[in-house]
Amino acid sequence: MKNLHRIVFLIIALISVGLMGWAIAVGMAAPDSDKIADVMGMTYQYDENGNEKQDTLGNPIPVVTVEQGIESMGTATINQMRKSDATIYGTTIEKIKNLESKIAECKEKLADKDNKALKEAEDKRTQLMLKGRRATAAEKNELANLNKTIEDLKKLPETLKELEAKVTWDINASDDEKVIAFAKAELAAVQEQVKKATEAIDAKKAVFDPAKKLVEDMCQAANTKIAVVEGREDYAATLDELLASKALNAIQKRQLGGIKATIADYQKLANERRTVLDNETAYEANIPMLENAIAQAQIDQKSIMELGKVISYNIYWLYFLMLFAIVFVCIGFLLNFFQNTGGIAKTIAAVVVVAAVGGAAYFIATNHGWLDGVVLYVTNGVGQPMLDAAGEPIPFGIGNDPETRSVFGASEYMIADVSIWITYLAFAGAAIAALYSSVRGIFK
């Protein structure tokens, strides 16, 4: 029993060191602070796909604890920040949402068995057509729009079939899976365009090749190079240059004039193929870029959620240590009071010193503005808030209202600040005591 208190203190110390080491390791693995500059605050909990969690009634589940808030930041914002490295991600999501919206709209219109919208449009068109020449400009414009609407409504089944053919993912797929599937579908479509463009040129090879050969021969005769327009060989521009050249005679120019239409057709098809080839290269690059961005987002999401967990546990541990310290001081005071009447004054003095240090730390912390509603801003490393595109400071933390956004509540910040200042004051006191003891020992 004599060493029980030492064992207890050893266990507490080992737990504290372990938690501190865990916090350092996880903190170093978390995304850098500059990556968190674009974090948008969250008031609701989110799942691994970045969608709002809902209760049985379909209502979003609010954030009520620090850990939940940080997890929400991890699932709903860290992913998006990392994915912003692949700029195509956001635009692809918009394309997917637009596609799904159009499909839903088509299905809703087709669900109308009585074709009310079509009948109303046709009746309105009939009324306007009866006016004939008496129709105003506005009515004629309305008639043209009605014709387009009626045509679209009649083509709804065909349109729906075309739209659904673009959906290459499972209905329950995550946004990440949809983005990759959509990017692959776009690549396949572009590759099909490349194939058709090449086939179109090959189909006229017997006509195009002699025409190109004639242009090349005339370039050699006139000592002229094939023109390059926007980084591409342009036979049409070369032909115009040759026709204006004084190096060719009238017969040669008549020969060139005879193939002008053929060269124009070839150049049009060649430009179309070059465009789709460029698109193919871009879409091929998009897929690995998206895959890498999503993979890194998952790593960052995991690390930020671990960071939230370790911060939460450390806060709870701090609460325990504070309570333990208070109980320990109270028990020590009572034991001294009943067992050592001569040491009461020293005990009271020690309690007063501890209370004074705690009070001083609290007073300093209160002047740092840790109050409910205080806005924290992401800084640029030299104490200045970072600004958004509109030139406004970027608030950091949880909450959609920038006036009340914060990562932790004011009490958590206050506790952390007080504990830091108690440490500072304790070090200062220890240094003064050591200095006093040394000086006193010299002159004794």
Secondary structure, 3 states (H helix, E strand, C coil): CCCHHHHHHHHHHHHHHHHHHHHHHHHHHCCCHHHHCCCCCCCECECCCCCECECCCCCECECCCHHHHHHHHHHHHHHHHHHCCCCHHHHHHHHHHHHHHHHHHHHHHHCCCCCHHHHHHHHHHHHHHHHHHHCCHHHHHHHHHHHHHHHHHHCHHHHHHHHHHCCCCCCCCCHHHHHHHHHHHHHHHHHHHHHHHHHHHHHCHHHHHHHHHHHHHHHHHCCCCCCEECCEECHHHHHHHHHCCCCCCHHHHHHHHHCHHHHHHHHHHHHHHHHHHHHHHHHHHHHHHHHHHHHHHHHHHHHHHHHHHHHHHHHHHHHHHHHHHHHHHHHHHHHHHHHCHHHHHHHHHHHHHHHHHHHHHHHHHHCCCCCCCCCCECECCCCCECECCCCCECECCECCCCCCCECCCHHHHHHHHHHHHHHHHHHHHHHHHHHHHHHHHHHC
